[in-house]
């Protein structure tokens, strides 16, 4: 069913935003650190129109679910939380948003660590920008999307996902300093392309240890006397921390260093080594990987033609990303899934 069938009217505006995959820089964005994501071909599209009554009406094509709310209502966790959040953050800026009909369709898989929520937020805010003729640039769109997720979905996320969805493209890596928002588009390593495989293990950030990891990093920064862990570049400086905080800090520090090295331009072989090191750090020091992700990454890392592989997104389930020999990703994916599926997981190729 489309917008016309659901709402008995044509939409006034249409807006889209892509999902993202992160190659390096995991759990560094809420530590004011550095990241290297890229956009993926999958995207979220929203269609907006004016509601004929005093309610907002939100419909998800994928979920085949409609939620109707008053502007003053609170919404249980659902796809509508992110839409309602985008409306809410604009209204807190003094912008009046009339009752809306909103139709959402998306090819960005939910629960895979590819920022389906950020894609929805950015698409929604782009739609509102057009509908209400708002003076919002792409960075401001990303910042408002982050606030929507924090305030209405309960995830104390960093800015990476929304910035990637708002500013990245599929042909480059986006180097982003999440403190200053300085950024540049970088080429992929020569002779390489990316492969993204969904582990088939869904996860939600609000129900995981994501917010706990953030709290641990903030406590470590407090004990170190710095604004954020981004301000520490030498792991020797964390030697006196309690063991748990030391391991969390070590991941963030070494991950920032990996991103900064990759930014300078390295071979595909070296980039792959950095990805492998990143996964080990996420598994051992940050403890956000799980058995299914480790298994999929190990299969990828051992497959000929793969330079390196790691989990992508916050962990606790979701997808893995690999850097492969250019032109070989499809064949490699088939080999990997033959092994992974024998372990009774539900892997699927997302990119290419």
HELIX and SHEET records of a PDB file:
HELIX    1   1 UNK A    3  UNK A    7  1                                   5    
HELIX    2   2 UNK A   29  UNK A   31  5                                   3    
HELIX    3   3 UNK A   79  UNK A   92  1                                  14    
HELIX    4   4 UNK A  116  UNK A  132  1                                  17    
HELIX    5   5 UNK A  138  UNK A  152  1                                  15    
HELIX    6   6 UNK A  160  UNK A  167  1                                   8    
HELIX    7   7 UNK A  210  UNK A  224  1                                  15    
HELIX    8   8 UNK A  229  UNK A  231  5                                   3    
HELIX    9   9 UNK A  235  UNK A  238  5                                   4    
HELIX   10  10 UNK A  243  UNK A  263  1                                  21    
HELIX   11  11 UNK A  268  UNK A  284  1                                  17    
HELIX   12  12 UNK A  291  UNK A  302  1                                  12    
HELIX   13  13 UNK A  329  UNK A  341  1                                  13    
SHEET    1   A 5 UNK A  13  UNK A  24  0                                        
SHEET    2   A 5 UNK A  34  UNK A  50 -1                                        
SHEET    3   A 5 UNK A 100  UNK A 106 -1                                        
SHEET    4   A 5 UNK A  56  UNK A  60  1                                        
SHEET    5   A 5 UNK A  65  UNK A  69 -1                                        
SHEET    1   B 4 UNK A  13  UNK A  24  0                                        
SHEET    2   B 4 UNK A  34  UNK A  50 -1                                        
SHEET    3   B 4 UNK A 173  UNK A 177 -1                                        
SHEET    4   B 4 UNK A 183  UNK A 186 -1                                        
SHEET    1   C 4 UNK A 306  UNK A 311  0                                        
SHEET    2   C 4 UNK A 319  UNK A 325 -1                                        
SHEET    3   C 4 UNK A 192  UNK A 198 -1                                        
SHEET    4   C 4 UNK A 348  UNK A 351 -1                                        
END                                                                             
